[in-house]
Amino acid sequence: MMKIQKRQLLTLALASSLGLGAATSAFATATVDQPAPAFSATTADGRSIDLASLRGKTVVLEWTNHDCPYVKKHYESGNIPAQQKEATAQGVVWLQVISSAPGQQGFVDGATAAKLNSSRNAAPTGTLLDPTGAIGKAYGAQTTPHLYIITPEGQLAYKGGIDSIATAKKDDIAKAEPYVKLALADLKAGRKVAQANTRPYGCGVKYAS
């Protein structure tokens, strides 16, 4: 009993230090089955992109921070790059979003973001630079990673974690329920997403103070 309590206290301490799954009340939260918040942003390669231009396509938004141990888990293992490649091969638009503010952990310029993706064998459709946090706050993004899926009709179909095991251990990936993969499979089959709202986990998004 004492061991369990000690483990729970350690988990809570880690969550507090990293912002693990912390709810944020300072800004709005996007709602499943409602229109996804509109956005316009500059990509890492200098292009302009907006959600309206992606109408007719399934869109994945992936909040990321390359220095976060939870993000490292999924990139160093190849898990997120593999999901990116699988999804984009099926016509899905997969967009990373970097909402870290200047001076905060995870903040990078476009050239650095591109180099990081190349070194990690990542394959998103694009990387959105959101240093003001405007997109992150519109969606209520809490953690890195935190993922959202938008239908071709512009409705939010999924928001939450990449999977079901909230640790930074690579060995847990194979044992976890892959929420995002399952949600995309549901949409491809014309089904409503079975688990549309799950708990995100990771480091807190490093918004400007």
Secondary structure as UniProt FT lines:
FT   HELIX           2..18
FT   TURN            19..21
FT   TURN            32..33
FT   STRAND          40..43
FT   TURN            44..45
FT   STRAND          48..50
FT   HELIX           51..54
FT   TURN            55..56
FT   STRAND          59..63
FT   TURN            66..67
FT   HELIX           69..76
FT   HELIX           79..89
FT   TURN            90..91
FT   STRAND          93..98
FT   TURN            102..103
FT   TURN            105..106
FT   HELIX           110..119
FT   TURN            120..121
FT   STRAND          126..129
FT   TURN            131..132
FT   HELIX           134..139
FT   STRAND          143..144
FT   STRAND          146..150
FT   TURN            152..153
FT   STRAND          155..160
FT   HELIX           170..175
FT   HELIX           179..188
FT   TURN            189..190
FT   STRAND          203..204
//
